[in-house]
Amino acid sequence: MTHRTEARRAPRETDGAAASRHDRYGTLPERIRPQDMVETRPATTPDPARDTYNPDEWLIRYCG
């Protein structure tokens, strides 16, 4: 047996409330490009002393 219910109806609104709601929610927001959503910056500041390569460092560490 199927039980049917009546559809609920929203109360009538005044034209002023409907107009103000349409002004606020009637259009989609401005589109944001994916390029504008990402910020790239280095995780740490570069340290030039740490990044220098010394080919004889292994001699100093292991043989010295």
C-alpha contacts under 8 A as a table, 3 or more apart, distances in Angstrom:
res1	aa1	res2	aa2	distance
13	E	17	A	6.61
13	E	18	A	6.69
14	T	17	A	5.54
14	T	18	A	6.46
15	D	18	A	5.11
15	D	19	A	5.95
16	G	19	A	5.12
16	G	20	S	6.15
17	A	20	S	5.24
17	A	21	R	6.12
18	A	21	R	5.15
18	A	22	H	6.08
19	A	22	H	5.05
19	A	23	D	6.14
20	S	23	D	5.06
20	S	24	R	6.36
21	R	24	R	5.18
21	R	25	Y	5.91
21	R	26	G	7.27
22	H	25	Y	5.21
22	H	26	G	4.36
22	H	27	T	7.97
23	D	26	G	5.59
23	D	27	T	7.82
24	R	27	T	7.63
25	Y	28	L	7.40
32	I	36	D	6.72
32	I	37	M	7.42
33	R	36	D	5.38
33	R	37	M	6.89
34	P	37	M	5.18
34	P	38	V	7.02
35	Q	38	V	5.89
36	D	39	E	7.63
42	P	45	T	6.65
47	D	50	R	5.50
47	D	51	D	6.50
48	P	51	D	5.29
48	P	52	T	6.42
49	A	52	T	5.76
54	N	57	E	5.43
55	P	58	W	7.34
56	D	59	L	5.37
56	D	60	I	6.75
57	E	60	I	5.16
57	E	61	R	6.22
58	W	61	R	5.07
58	W	62	Y	5.88
58	W	63	C	7.65
59	L	62	Y	5.51
59	L	63	C	5.12
59	L	64	G	6.49
60	I	63	C	5.77
60	I	64	G	4.81
61	R	64	G	6.09
